[in-house]
Amino acid sequence: MKANEVREMSSKDILERIATEKGELVKMKINHTVSPLDNPMLIKKSRRNVARLLTILAQKEQNK
């Protein structure tokens, strides 16, 4: 997800997306521990998406 797409979302939508991404990240980490994922870079991508969402959310809150 691109930063421009996230900036267009409302704060409520961003919070929902953060919860979803965090849940997926936890599931991927557990699955990777049990049996290696085909593409372990998905964990890195998901972690960065969460960070991006949190950063943009903080920026929106600061500008209010």
URNOR-V180150 format. One line per field, one symbol per residue. ss: DSSP state (h for helix, s for strand, l for the rest). phi: phi as a letter, one per 30 degrees, with the letter a starting at -180 (. if undefined). burial: I if it has 24 or more other ideal C-beta (glycine too) atoms within 12 Angstrom, else O. Layout:
ss->???
phi->???
burial->???
//
This chain:
ss->llhhhhhlllhhhhhhhhhhhhhhhhhhhhhhhhllllllhhhhhhhhhhhhhhhhhhhhhhhl
phi->.dddddddddddddddddddddddddddddddddbeddbddddddddddddddddddddddddd
burial->OOOOOIOOOOOOOIOOIIOOIOOOIOOIOOOOOOOOOOOOOOIOOIOOIIOIIOOIIOOOOOOO
//
